[in-house]
């Protein structure tokens, strides 16, 4: 389910996210059924760290919204950036208790990602996934978005 700021931003633009956006539970399924509590913490911390680079992370998203003159999105991105910083701080404290450094967490996360991603294969026939985002961007903006690659994640389309 989209987070509250995303839902509010879509609603402000007349987009009914409950009807128009498919619900993908694969990430929650991966971590909740196929990772230990410590592995979940490591994975989530590594994800938070991946969201922080100035060139592609939360700061970039906030600055992009400002540059686009979209005050509502800028407000939500400012909140989201602060929220991610808080999550990263909490994660760092939790992992320190287990003697895990930032670099160790990022290194371990790759193996956890592979293990949990492979575990999804058993569910593929239940609900095939499709890349709905490019069509959604076309419908909302009336034009194509741009494809971006962040780290080793699958490409996604951004609305510029």
N, C-alpha and C positions, 0 to 999 in steps of 0.2 A: 504494500500500500504506500502511495506517495506520502512523504512527510507533510505536516501541517502547512509550512510555508509554500510548498509546491502545490498543494491542494488549493490554498487560498489564491495563489497567483493565477492558477488555471481558472478558478471560478471567476476571478475579476475580469478575465478575458472571455468569459462565456463558454468555457470548455468544461463539459461535464465529465470529470475524470473518472467517476464511478461507472460510466457507460462507455467511455471512449478509450480507456487505457486498460490493457490486459493486466491481470495480477500475476506476477511471476514470483513464485515462492521458492525458487531453486536455491537461492543463497541461504535462506533460513533453513531449508531442508538439509542442505549440505552441512552446515555447522551444527545444527541441533541433533541430527541423527548420526553424523559420521565424524564428529570431532569431540575430544574431551573438553571439559571446561577450560583447562589451561590452553589447549590448542585454539579454542574460540577466542580467548583473550589475546593470544599472540596474533592471530589472524586479524582481529579487529584493530589492534594497535598498529599493525603494519599497514592496514588500509588507511587509517587516520594519517600516518606518516606520508603515505603516497598522495594525500590530498593537500599537502602543504607547500610543494614547490611554487615559487613565485611565478614562474613562467606558465604553469598549467593548473595550478591549484586554486584554493578558495580565494586567495587575494586576486588572482587573475579574473575569476568569475565576478567578484565584486567590482573590480575596475572596469570590466567589460559592460556590466549593467550600468555603471555610472556614465561611461562613455556613450552608451546608447540612449542616455536620457530617460531611462526607465526607473523612476524613483521607487516604485513598488518592488521591483526585482532587486534593486540595489539595497533596499532595506532588508529584504529577506536574505540576500547573500551576505550582508554584514552580520546578521544574526547567525547564519549558518557557519560562517568563518569562525566566529567566537565560540560557537557550540563545538566545532571540530577541535579547536585548541583545547577546550575543556576536556573533551574525550581523550585527546592525546595525553594530557597531564594525568588524568585518572589512570589510563592504561599504563603509563610509565611507572607510576607508583605501585600499581598492582604487580607488574612484572618484576620490579626491583625486589619485592618480597620473595620471589622465587629465584633471585639472582640472575635474571635475564636482562641483558643490555638491549638497547635499541637495535644495534647491528645484529645481534643474535636473533632477536624477534623477527626482523626482516628476512634473515636467512632461513629461519625455521618456517616462516609463513609460506615460502615457495613450496616446500614439501607438503604442507597442510593443504595448500591450494590444489596441488596435483592429486593428492589422496581423495579429497572431498569432491573434486570435479569428476574424477573417475567413478566415484560412487553414484553420481547422478545417472549414469548409463542405465541402471536398472529401472529408472522412472521414465525414460524418454518416450516409451510407447503409451504412457498414460495421458500425457498432455503435451503434444508436440509444441515446441516453442517457435515463434517466428519473430523476425526483426520488424516490429511494427513502427519503430521510431521514424524512419525516413518518410513514410506515408503520412504520419501524424504531423511532422514538420511541414510537409507540402500543404496539407489541409489547413493548418493554422496560419502559416505565413503566406501561402499562395505561391511559393517558389521552393526551389531546392535548398537544403542546408549544406554545410561543408562537412566532409568526413575528417575526423581527427583520430589520432592514435596516441594513447597515453600509456606509457610504459609498455608492458607486455599484454595489456588488456585488449580485448577485441575492439575493432574500430566502432566508433559511434558517430552519429551525425549531430552537429551542433547547429543551432539556429543563430546565424550571425545578424 
